[in-house]
Amino acid sequence: MSKKDENEAFKNCAACKKALLMQRRYYRNNAYYCNNNCFQNKQKADAEKAEADAAGAAV
C-alpha cells in the first residue's frame, strides 16, 4: 500500500468515503467509519455480496 493510500484510509470513512473528524472516528474490523450506521451498512453490503458470489459459484 502506498503512503497516499494509507493516509486516505485514516481520513475517509470505509463505507461512504466521507472525511473523518478525529474526535468522531468509529474503528471496527481494521477500518475507520464515520459512525455505527455506516459500519452496519458496510457489513450488510459485504454479506450480500458474499451471498451473491456464493450463489453464482454454486450455479
N, C-alpha and C positions, 0 to 999 in steps of 0.2 A: 504494500500500500504506500502510495506516495505521501509526502508531507502534506500536500494540499488536501488529499482525501481524509487523512487523519484529523486535520483541523475542521473540516466540514462535518465529520461525524460528531464532533462535540458542539458544533454551533447550530445544527439543524435537527429538528425532530425526525426520527427514523420513519415515522408514518406519514406525516403531512408535509415535511420539509420546511416548516415554519422556523424562523430564527428562535433560538432558545435564550432565555434570560438566565443568568447564573443562579439567581435565587429561586427560580421556578422550574428547575430541571426535575425530571422523573426518570430514574435509571432502573431498567429492568432488562434481563437477558442480554447483557453486554451492549446495550444501546440506550441512547437518551431519547426521551419523549417529552412533549410539552405538557402532557397530563395523563391521568389514568385512562381517560376515554380514548385517546389516541393509541395507547398501548393495547387496550382491549380490541379496538378496531383492527389493528395490525395483526393481532393474534388470530382473530376471526378470519381475516383475509388470507393469512398463511394457511390456516386449516382448510379453508375452502379450496385453495389452490392445490394443496396436497391431496385432498379428496378427489379433485378432478383429474389430477395426474394419475392417481391410483386407478380410477375408473377407466381412464384412457388406456392404461397399460394392460388392464385385465381384458379388454375387448379385443 
